[in-house]
Amino acid sequence: MAMQTPQELPSQTGECTSYNSIRVDGPYIAMTFDDGPSAVLTPRLLDILKQRHIHATFFVLGQLVQEHPEIMARAIAEGHEVANHSWDHKALNKLGEGGLQHELADTSATITKTTGKPVTLMRPPYGATNPRLNKAIEKEYGMKVILWAVDPFDWKRPGPQVITQRILAGTQPGSIILAHDIHPGTIEAMPATFDALLAKGFKFVTISELLALESKNPAPAPSASPAPPAQKSSKSKKKTA
Ligand SMILES: [Zn+2]
């Protein structure tokens, strides 16, 4: 179930096919939890989120949604977003069309049956994807591919304090933060993590809300100085990943 760093970062030049973070004009961030729902830990996390009025996004496995539909119903009722993380955590880039259909379509159908909501977002297990697969997931299965910008490697169980420190060190406006609600240490880390991020002024939103907040303003110019004949900037115009 371990997640790894995305193997392929999204293209910075072509069409936007996946997202690591979103360029926003305010202190908005999105907390995401993968690999659940867990019978014990996800309800505990929902309690922690509720106490702080924080909405998160859950990238869930279809087979676990089938086992714990009541947890997903609760997550939706409390304002969270539920999204697709495959049926049983297979690396999608190694599957044929039939395998993809099961991992993607069956999972979305099971989520929708449980929550009554369409599924518009997908996170490939292990971040194992490529531009072609991203395009197929969007065009054929109707989901945007969401990766992440902040990875505390909580699945390696470094201890709650380290998880908190890593998230605090990496989070900026627009960050998509990765964690897993199947590890006790991750859940243990969340109260301090959330409280510290709130104290810094960050505002938690779901991934769909973060996408909707994408800045319409042009990216800031590379140099702030008004006139002098600029040395040619090598900075290409980056598209939001
Ligand atoms: Zn995963």
Boltz pocket constraint, residues with backbone or C-beta under 6 A from the ligand:
constraints:
  - pocket:
      binder: B
      contacts: [[A, 1], [A, 2], [A, 3], [A, 34], [A, 35], [A, 85], [A, 89], [A, 124], [A, 125], [A, 126]]
      max_distance: 6.0
